[in-house]
Amino acid sequence: MVKTAQPDDIHEWVSFDDPDELRTWVFDVTFLTSSWTCIFGCGCQGVLDAPAPELVQGCCSYGAHFSSGKDRKRTERLAKKLTADEWQFKKQSDRRGGPIKVNSDGDTVSRLVDGACIFLNRPGFKTGPGCALHVAALNRNERPLDWKPEVCWQLPLRRIDETDIYGHVTSTVREWKRRDWGEGGEEFHWWCTESSEAFVGGVPAYESLRDELVELCGQVAYDLFVNHVKGRNTTWLPHPAARPK
């Protein structure tokens, strides 16, 4: 018998029907029970084609792509509340007609300044490096996910909805992979959900990303998932990036 090599990227999944609608939820248990945490500014190498931790750009190098007109309008409205003390490139935004534009491909995106998103404050700015919208939210005791573009607060999570011919929706919630960035993702020198450096959190990802998951899936689905993973007396499969090499 020919022995088949074990795939490297094995994940466990759980699925269940939503009690309130025609939807089946599918959750990536391996990622959500892992110790993944955002290490922006703490060893994150960024998403360029070479390691660049000194730039402290994280996944902001290419700006934000807006998911809808609503997403754009909300961000534009909140951007007007940012002060010059919170946003390094406020003046550049005003001079260029706002922080958002439609690019040559017809996509609605945030503008870039010096090779990264216009909302990204850089090392040396008074707030320190990081998203100006994130800073402004914290300054007002609000949630950053209520201020940031959808694609920004969702990372590293991804929800994919598929509808069959009978109208039943299957919603898959998993980690954001290189392929989700399109062809450019394969050019990244580094991506956090593939790297052991990012699997250093003190709590499972489903706890540290609770607000984001509830926003993506609703409280009922989140609670059902959490009750399952907490109630099952087992050790879940470690994430591939966190397994001993």
N, C-alpha and C positions, 0 to 999 in steps of 0.2 A: 504494500500500500504506500502510495506517495503521500508524504507528510506535507500538509499545506502550512505555509508560514503564517503566524499569527499577525493580524493587522495591528499597526501601531496605534491607530486612533479609535479605540473601542470605547463606546459610551453606553451607559444604561439610560433607559427612558421609561417614563410612566405616562399613561394616558387615561382620561376619564371624560365622560360626557358632562357638559355643563347642565346643572339642574334647572336653569332658568331660560335657556335658549337652545336652538338647533346648532350646537357647536360641540366639537370634541377638542379637548386640550391635550397637547403632547408636550411634555417638559423634559428637558435635558437634565436628568438627575445628576449625572457625573459632574457637569459644570456647576450646577446650582448648589451642590453639597460640597464643592471644593473650597479651598482657602484663597481663591482668587481675590485680589484687591487692587484698586488703582494705585500705581506707584508713580504717578505724575510728580516730577521733581525729586524723586527718590530712587533714581536708577533707570527710569523709563528712557529707552534709547530712541524713541520717536518712530515715525513711519517714513523716513527718507530712505534712500538706497544705500546709506552708510550709517553707522552708529553716530548719533549726535546728542548725547545726553546733556551736553553743555548748553545747547540751545533752549532746552526746557520747552519744547513745542508739543510734546505728547502726540496726540492724534489731530492736532489743530493746523498742521502744515498746509493742508489743502482747502481750508475753510469749510463752512457748513453748506450742505445741499438741503434746501427746504422741501418739506414733504407736501405742502399745500399752501394755498393762499392764506388760510387761517394761521398757519405756522409762521409765515412771513410777516403778516400784519401784527401778530402778537409780539414778535421780536422787534419790529420797527417801533412799536409803541413803547416797549420797555427800554429800548436803546435811548429814547429821548429823555428818560429819567436819569441816565448815567451822568455823573459829574466828571469834571476833568481830573479830579483826584482819584476816581475809580477807573477811568478809561484813558489809557495812554494815547490812543489814536482818535480821540473825540474830534479834534480840529481837522484831522485828515478826512474823517467821515463827513464833516460839514462841508468841506471844500469840494468833495467828490460827489455830493448829492445824496449822501446817505450811505449806510454800511452794506447795503444789499444791491445786487444787480442781476441782470440776466446775461449769462455768458454766451459765447459763440455757438455753443451746442443747444441753446435754448433752455438751459437749466437755471433755476433761480438759486443764487449762491451768495454767501457773504463775500465781500471784497477781500483782497489780499493786500498786505502791507509788508514790505521787506521779507517776502517769502513765507508768510503765514497769515492766518485769519486776522482780520482787522480788530476783532474783539479780544485777541490774545495780548495781554500785557507781557512785556519781555523782562528778562533779568535786568536789574538796575532801576526799574520803575518803583515808585514808592509803595505800591501794594505787594511787590514781589511778582514773579511770573505767574500767569494763570488767566482764566477767562474773566473779562470785566463784568460780564453778566452774572457770573457765579459770585464774584466779589460783592456786587451790588445787592444780590439776594441775601447774602449773609449779613451784610450791613443793616438790612431792614428786617432781620429775623424771619426771612421767608425761605422757602425751599428753592435751591438752585434749579431744580427740574421745572419749576413754574416760570423761570426766566429764560432758560436756554433753548435754542432750537431743538426740535424733537430728536434729530439724529445725534445731537451731542449728549443729551441726558440719557438716551437709551443705551449708548455704548457702555459695556461690551455685550449688551443683550440685543437679540433680534427676534421679532415676532413675524411669522409668515402665515398668511391666511390663504387657504385654498378652498374653493367651493365646488362641490360636485354637481352633477346634472339635476339633482333633486333639491338643491339649495342648502344642503348641509355643509357647514363650514368646519374645516379642520385647522386649528391654530397651533402652530409649533413655536415654542419658546426655547431658544438655544443661545449658545455663545455666538458672538460675531466673529466670523472667520475671514481669512484673507480674501476668499473668493467674493465676499459680500462687498468688497471695494471695487469690483470689476477687474479688468486686466492689470491695472496698476498695483493691485494688492500683491501680486507675485514679485514685484520689484522691491517691496519693503525689505530692508535688512533685518527687521525685527518686528514681531507682532506679539502683543502681551499675552493673549490666550494660548500662545504656543510656548511661552517661556517660563521656566521654573522661577525666575526672579519675581514674577507677579503673584505667585501662589504662596503668599506669606501672611495672609490675613488671619486675624485672631478668631473670627467667626465664619460660619459658612456663607457663601455668596448670597444664598437666598435670604439671609438675615441682613447683611450689609447693604444689599440692593432691594430691600423690602419696598421702599416707596416707589422705586422704578417699576418693580414687578406688579405692584397693586395698580399703578397707573396704566401699565400695559394690558393687564389681564382682569382687573377688578378684584375686589376683596374676597368674593366667594371662591373664585378659582385659586387665588393665592392661598387661602386658608385650607382648602382641600388638599393642595399640594403639600403644604407644611405639615398638616396632620398625618399625611401618608408617610413622609420621610422621617418624621419623628416617631411615629407609631410602629414602624417596622423594625424589629429587633435584628439588625444586620449591619455590617460594615459595607458602605457603598463603594463601588469601584473607584479607585483613585483616578484623578484626571491624568491623561497621558503626559502632560507637561510637568506634573508633580511626582511622577513615578521615578523611583531610582533607576538610573541608567546603568 
